[in-house]
Amino acid sequence: MKEELAICPASPNCVSTLTTSKEHFIEPIKFELPLDQAREKLKGIIESEKRVKFVKGEGAYLHFIFTSFLFRFVDDVEFFIDEKENLLHFRSRSRVGYSDLGANRKRMEIIRQALAGRI
């Protein structure tokens, strides 16, 4: 369920497709594939990124951890595949610090481009 995606805190180190906060909101990604195929494509694309670890995947929910190169900051990235609406919802948040200098938004836009036309 979409409720599995955690809520963004007030700090500017998080983006989510399921928030009403303009500062944190980012558009969900539309997809066309059936759930199982979309899930496997998404997982493959995410796991091809550097310094990423798959944490958990149950049904339409997936959770990954990204670690930055230089300072080893850890970010949690969660996905929910909404099969009824054909939307890929996600949340990306830094575990530490107040600001991420836009790193989570940038990462998710890169992932959006990587998924374009593939799911």
C-alpha positions, 0 to 999 in steps of 0.5 A: 500500500502507498501508506508504506512510504514514510512521510517526509520530515520538515527538513529539506532532505527528502522528496516524495510523490505522496506529500502535499508540501511543495518543497518536498513534492515530486511527480510520480512516474507513469508506467505501462507494464504489468506489476511483476514486469515493472517491479523487475525492470525497476529493481534492475535499473536501480541495482545498476546504480553505484553504491546501492543496496536492495533492502526489501521488496514485497509485492508492489513495495521496494526499499533501497539504500544509496550511499554517497561516495565521498562522505558515505551519507546514507539515503533511503529510497522507497518505491510503491507501484500503484497498479490501479493508477499505473503510477510509480510512487517513491520517496527518497530521504537522507538519514542524517543532516538537515539539507541534502543540497538537492541530492535526493531530488536530483537522484530521482530525476536521473532515475525517472530519465533511466525509466522513461519508456522502459516501464 
